[in-house]
């Protein structure tokens, strides 16, 4: 698919221009690790969400971007891994006391703590993955020293929903979320609409279990950590007849992989990173991953660090889209020969229709300006 080719080319080039929308090792919570490199006195730091650096999802992808920047630029760095929400503010403060020039926080749940720290430390640059900085009441803050890195994942999830509807053998597919926040529900909205678009195009009636876009209600397990809850809800979906499930729940998605491995003809659509690659140590998991809805967080984080280290930081929001390569579908990997050529062609055409505006993908959770 064209989006895949473009995304891989961007990764290979190691650059994704972070402009305004439309323009294109594990540690204990609260502890930081630091390695100086290359003699540079610039220091980039990162604080994880509660899933930790090895979540095979957004924390891991963002951390990889930091480490790529450290390797390429020869800069100093420090990290703090959160295990609970209560770690967020202390971990950010830890980075501040370490005199970090840029502090990147990872995830929507860190938005209030990021906003508070950015307001109190105007001489320190901040960037937040998957959100804007927020005040204590959750209202977005526009700050010169806090750059949002957001992703309109509804567009890529729309393609995933269309793919799922075209690949299901039971006429039922499913999705669920970890926590009811915009960066989760945006995936689910796009997925549901993608299935609906397939039904309209082909005169089919594929059913989506787990999410009602109109009422904004459905299966939310309430955690990004408890994999047993992902296993339980996925068991319910597969037993109810769904054969493709998209978990939007970070590490909890491992429960869906476990459930899929227990039955025949069960498939999983991963999110955030290419799940086939992040689960490379588990060939059985790779066997059930149809594709992934990707956010190019690794390249985005690396590029914002490179810009900031070069004196080109600003608070202008970046929004990743299909058009600028910030979101897209991963390769089909082991399912490459199973996805009909006609369906692949439809997905390519649909992607172009979304980019041109002929097909409009909408979600209440879409980033402002998307």
C-alpha positions as CSV (number, residue, x, y, z in Angstrom):
1,X,0.0,0.0,0.0
2,X,1.2,3.5,-0.8
3,X,0.9,4.7,2.8
4,X,3.2,1.9,3.9
5,X,5.8,2.7,1.3
6,X,5.7,6.4,2.3
7,X,5.9,5.7,6.0
8,X,8.8,3.3,5.6
9,X,10.6,5.8,3.5
10,X,10.2,8.5,6.1
11,X,11.6,6.1,8.8
12,X,14.5,5.3,6.6
13,X,15.2,8.9,6.0
14,X,14.9,9.6,9.7
15,X,13.0,12.8,9.2
16,X,9.4,13.8,9.5
17,X,8.8,17.5,9.4
18,X,6.9,18.5,12.5
19,X,4.9,21.5,11.2
20,X,1.4,22.8,11.7
21,X,-1.4,20.5,10.7
22,X,-1.9,20.6,6.9
23,X,1.7,21.4,6.2
24,X,3.4,18.8,6.6
25,X,16.3,0.5,29.7
26,X,13.7,0.0,32.1
27,X,14.0,1.8,35.5
28,X,12.1,2.1,38.8
29,X,9.4,4.6,38.9
30,X,10.7,8.0,39.6
31,X,14.3,7.2,38.8
32,X,16.1,8.6,35.8
33,X,18.9,7.2,33.8
34,X,21.4,9.3,31.9
35,X,24.2,8.7,29.4
36,X,26.2,11.5,28.0
37,X,27.1,11.2,24.4
38,X,29.3,13.0,21.9
39,X,30.3,15.8,24.2
40,X,27.0,17.7,23.6
41,X,25.6,19.7,26.5
42,X,22.0,19.4,25.2
43,X,19.8,17.1,27.2
44,X,16.6,15.5,26.0
45,X,14.4,13.7,28.6
46,X,11.3,11.5,28.5
47,X,8.6,10.4,31.0
48,X,6.5,7.4,30.2
49,X,2.8,6.7,30.8
50,X,2.0,3.9,33.2
51,X,2.5,1.2,30.6
52,X,6.3,1.5,30.7
53,X,8.9,1.4,28.0
54,X,8.3,-2.1,27.0
55,X,4.5,-1.8,26.3
56,X,4.9,-2.8,22.6
57,X,2.9,0.3,21.9
58,X,3.1,4.1,22.3
59,X,5.6,4.3,25.2
60,X,8.0,1.9,23.4
61,X,7.7,3.7,20.1
62,X,8.4,7.1,21.7
63,X,11.3,5.8,23.7
64,X,12.8,4.4,20.5
65,X,12.6,7.9,19.0
66,X,14.5,9.3,22.0
67,X,17.2,6.7,21.7
68,X,17.5,7.2,17.9
69,X,18.1,10.9,18.6
70,X,20.6,10.2,21.2
71,X,22.6,7.9,18.9
72,X,22.4,10.3,15.9
73,X,22.9,13.6,17.7
74,X,25.3,12.5,20.4
75,X,23.2,14.3,23.1
76,X,22.7,13.6,26.8
77,X,19.4,12.1,27.9
78,X,17.5,10.9,30.9
79,X,14.3,9.0,31.4
80,X,11.7,8.2,34.1
81,X,9.4,5.3,33.8
82,X,5.9,5.6,35.4
83,X,4.1,2.7,36.9
84,X,1.0,4.6,38.2
85,X,-0.6,8.0,37.6
86,X,0.8,9.2,40.9
87,X,4.3,9.0,39.3
88,X,3.6,11.5,36.6
89,X,4.2,14.8,38.4
90,X,7.2,13.5,40.5
91,X,8.8,12.0,37.4
92,X,8.5,15.3,35.4
93,X,9.9,17.2,38.4
94,X,12.8,14.8,38.5
95,X,13.6,15.6,34.9
96,X,13.4,19.3,35.7
97,X,15.9,19.0,38.6
98,X,18.2,17.2,36.2
99,X,18.3,20.3,34.0
100,X,16.8,18.8,30.9
101,X,16.5,21.1,28.0
102,X,13.5,19.3,26.5
103,X,11.1,17.0,28.4
104,X,8.8,14.8,26.4
105,X,5.9,13.2,28.1
106,X,4.1,10.3,26.6
107,X,0.4,10.0,26.6
108,X,-2.9,11.8,27.1
109,X,-3.0,11.1,30.8
110,X,0.1,13.2,31.4
111,X,-1.5,16.3,29.9
112,X,-2.3,18.1,33.2
113,X,1.0,17.4,34.8
114,X,2.8,18.5,31.6
115,X,0.7,21.7,31.5
116,X,1.5,22.5,35.1
117,X,5.2,21.9,34.7
118,X,5.4,23.9,31.4
119,X,3.7,26.9,33.0
120,X,5.9,26.8,36.1
121,X,9.1,26.3,34.0
122,X,8.9,28.7,31.0
123,X,12.6,28.3,30.2
124,X,12.3,24.5,29.7
125,X,10.8,23.1,26.5
126,X,8.2,20.4,26.7
127,X,6.6,18.2,24.1
128,X,3.7,15.8,24.7
129,X,2.8,12.7,22.6
130,X,-0.9,12.2,22.0
131,X,-2.2,15.3,23.5
132,X,-2.0,19.0,24.1
133,X,-0.8,20.3,27.5
134,X,-3.8,20.8,29.8
135,X,-4.7,22.8,32.9
136,X,-5.9,21.2,36.1
137,X,-9.4,21.1,34.8
138,X,-8.4,19.3,31.6
139,X,-8.7,22.4,29.3
140,X,-6.1,22.6,26.5
141,X,-3.3,25.0,27.0
142,X,-1.5,26.8,24.2
143,X,2.0,27.4,25.4
144,X,5.1,28.5,23.5
145,X,7.2,26.0,25.4
146,X,4.9,23.0,25.0
147,X,4.5,21.3,21.6
148,X,1.7,18.8,21.1
149,X,2.4,15.8,18.9
150,X,-1.0,14.5,17.9
151,X,-2.2,11.9,15.4
152,X,-5.5,11.7,13.5
153,X,-5.7,8.0,13.9
154,X,-9.3,7.8,12.9
155,X,-8.2,8.0,9.3
156,X,-5.9,5.0,9.5
157,X,-8.4,3.1,11.7
158,X,-11.1,3.8,9.0
159,X,-8.9,1.8,6.6
160,X,-8.5,-0.9,9.3
161,X,-12.2,-1.2,9.7
162,X,-12.7,-1.5,6.0
163,X,-10.0,-4.2,5.9
164,X,-11.6,-6.1,8.8
165,X,-15.0,-6.0,7.1
166,X,-13.5,-7.3,3.9
167,X,-11.6,-10.1,5.7
168,X,-14.2,-11.4,8.2
169,X,-15.5,-14.8,7.6
170,X,-18.2,-14.6,10.3
171,X,-19.7,-11.2,9.5
172,X,-18.7,-9.9,13.0
173,X,-15.6,-7.9,14.1
174,X,-14.9,-6.2,17.4
175,X,-12.9,-3.5,19.2
176,X,-12.5,-2.3,22.8
177,X,-10.6,0.4,24.7
178,X,-8.3,0.5,27.7
179,X,-9.5,3.8,29.2
180,X,-12.2,6.1,27.9
181,X,-10.1,9.0,26.7
182,X,-10.0,10.7,23.3
183,X,-6.8,9.0,22.1
184,X,-8.5,5.6,22.5
185,X,-12.0,6.4,21.2
186,X,-10.6,8.0,18.1
187,X,-9.4,4.6,16.9
188,X,-12.7,3.0,17.7
189,X,-14.7,5.7,15.9
190,X,-12.6,5.3,12.7
191,X,-12.8,1.5,12.9
192,X,-16.6,1.6,13.2
193,X,-17.0,4.0,10.3
194,X,-14.6,2.0,8.1
195,X,-16.8,-1.1,8.6
196,X,-19.9,1.0,7.8
197,X,-18.2,2.3,4.6
198,X,-17.5,-1.2,3.5
199,X,-21.0,-2.3,4.2
200,X,-22.4,0.7,2.1
201,X,-19.9,0.0,-0.7
202,X,-20.5,-3.7,-0.9
203,X,-24.1,-4.1,0.3
204,X,-23.0,-6.1,3.3
205,X,-24.0,-6.1,6.9
206,X,-20.8,-6.7,8.9
207,X,-21.5,-6.1,12.6
208,X,-19.1,-4.3,15.0
209,X,-19.1,-5.5,18.6
210,X,-17.7,-3.4,21.4
211,X,-18.3,0.2,20.3
212,X,-21.3,2.4,19.4
213,X,-19.9,5.6,17.8
214,X,-23.3,7.4,18.0
215,X,-23.6,7.0,21.8
216,X,-19.8,6.9,22.4
217,X,-20.3,3.9,24.6
218,X,-19.0,0.3,24.6
219,X,-16.4,-2.0,25.9
220,X,-13.8,-0.1,28.0
221,X,-11.9,-2.3,30.3
222,X,-10.6,0.6,32.5
223,X,-6.9,-0.2,32.4
224,X,-3.8,-0.1,30.4
225,X,-2.0,-2.6,32.6
226,X,-4.2,-5.6,33.4
227,X,-3.8,-8.0,30.5
228,X,-6.3,-10.4,32.1
229,X,-9.1,-8.0,31.3
230,X,-8.0,-7.8,27.7
231,X,-8.1,-11.6,27.6
232,X,-11.5,-11.8,29.2
233,X,-13.2,-9.3,26.9
234,X,-11.6,-10.8,23.8
235,X,-12.7,-14.2,24.8
236,X,-16.3,-12.8,24.9
237,X,-15.9,-11.3,21.4
238,X,-14.5,-14.4,19.8
239,X,-17.1,-16.6,21.5
240,X,-19.8,-14.3,20.3
241,X,-18.7,-14.9,16.7
242,X,-16.3,-12.1,16.0
243,X,-13.1,-13.3,14.2
244,X,-11.1,-10.0,14.1
245,X,-10.6,-7.8,17.2
246,X,-8.8,-4.5,17.5
247,X,-7.7,-3.7,21.1
248,X,-6.9,0.0,21.8
249,X,-5.4,-0.6,25.2
250,X,-1.6,-0.6,25.1
251,X,-0.1,-3.6,27.0
252,X,-3.6,-4.9,27.7
253,X,-3.8,-5.9,24.0
254,X,-1.5,-8.8,24.9
255,X,-4.6,-10.4,26.4
256,X,-6.2,-10.3,23.0
257,X,-3.2,-11.9,21.4
258,X,-3.5,-14.7,24.0
259,X,-7.1,-15.2,23.3
260,X,-6.6,-15.2,19.5
261,X,-3.9,-17.9,19.8
262,X,-6.4,-20.2,21.6
263,X,-8.8,-20.5,18.7
264,X,-8.9,-21.1,14.9
265,X,-9.2,-18.3,12.3
266,X,-8.9,-15.6,14.9
267,X,-7.2,-12.4,13.9
268,X,-6.0,-9.2,15.7
269,X,-5.5,-5.7,14.5
270,X,-2.8,-4.0,16.7
271,X,-2.5,-0.2,17.2
272,X,0.1,2.5,17.7
273,X,3.1,0.5,16.5
274,X,3.6,-2.4,14.1
275,X,2.5,-5.2,16.4
276,X,4.1,-7.8,14.2
277,X,7.5,-6.2,14.8
278,X,7.1,-5.4,18.4
279,X,6.0,-9.0,19.1
280,X,8.9,-10.5,17.2
281,X,9.8,-12.7,20.2
282,X,6.4,-14.4,20.0
283,X,6.0,-16.0,16.6
284,X,2.6,-17.4,17.6
285,X,1.4,-13.8,18.2
286,X,2.7,-12.7,14.9
287,X,0.6,-15.5,13.3
288,X,-2.6,-13.8,14.3
289,X,-1.8,-10.1,13.6
290,X,-3.5,-9.0,10.4
291,X,-2.1,-5.5,10.4
292,X,-1.6,-2.5,12.7
293,X,-3.0,1.1,12.8
294,X,0.3,3.0,13.2
295,X,1.2,6.3,14.6
296,X,4.7,7.3,13.5
297,X,5.7,8.4,17.0
298,X,9.3,7.2,16.7
299,X,10.2,9.4,13.8
300,X,8.1,12.3,15.2
301,X,9.9,12.2,18.6
302,X,13.3,12.0,16.9
303,X,12.6,14.9,14.7
304,X,11.3,17.2,17.4
305,X,14.4,16.5,19.5
306,X,16.6,17.2,16.5
307,X,14.8,20.5,15.9
308,X,15.0,21.6,19.5
309,X,18.7,20.7,19.8
310,X,19.3,22.8,16.7
311,X,17.5,25.8,18.2
312,X,14.3,25.4,16.2
313,X,11.7,24.5,18.9
314,X,8.2,26.1,18.9
315,X,4.9,25.2,20.4
316,X,3.1,24.8,17.0
317,X,1.0,21.6,17.1
318,X,1.9,18.7,14.8
319,X,-1.0,16.5,13.6
320,X,-0.1,13.2,11.9
321,X,-2.4,12.3,9.1
322,X,-2.5,9.9,6.1
323,X,-1.5,12.8,3.9
324,X,1.7,13.6,5.7
325,X,2.6,10.0,6.6
326,X,2.0,10.5,10.3
327,X,-0.5,7.6,10.4
328,X,-1.1,4.6,8.3
329,X,-1.6,0.8,8.1
330,X,1.3,-1.6,8.7
331,X,2.2,-4.3,6.2
332,X,0.0,-7.4,6.3
333,X,3.1,-9.6,6.9
334,X,2.1,-13.2,7.2
335,X,-1.4,-12.4,5.8
336,X,0.0,-10.8,2.6
337,X,-1.1,-13.6,0.5
338,X,-4.5,-13.9,2.2
339,X,-5.7,-10.3,1.6
340,X,-7.3,-10.3,-1.9
341,X,-5.6,-8.0,-4.4
342,X,-9.0,-6.4,-5.1
343,X,-9.3,-5.5,-1.4
344,X,-5.8,-4.0,-1.3
345,X,-6.6,-1.9,-4.4
346,X,-9.8,-0.7,-2.7
347,X,-7.8,0.3,0.4
348,X,-5.3,2.2,-1.8
349,X,-8.1,4.1,-3.5
350,X,-9.9,4.7,-0.2
351,X,-6.7,6.2,1.3
352,X,-6.4,8.6,-1.6
353,X,-10.1,9.5,-1.2
354,X,-9.5,10.4,2.4
355,X,-6.5,12.5,1.6
356,X,-8.4,14.4,-1.1
357,X,-11.4,14.9,1.1
358,X,-13.8,12.9,-1.0
359,X,-14.3,10.6,1.9
360,X,-14.5,12.5,5.2
361,X,-13.5,10.7,8.4
362,X,-14.9,12.3,11.5
363,X,-14.5,11.7,15.2
364,X,-15.3,13.8,18.3
365,X,-11.8,12.9,19.4
366,X,-9.9,14.2,16.3
367,X,-7.2,16.7,17.1
368,X,-8.1,20.3,16.5
369,X,-7.4,21.3,13.0
370,X,-7.4,17.8,11.6
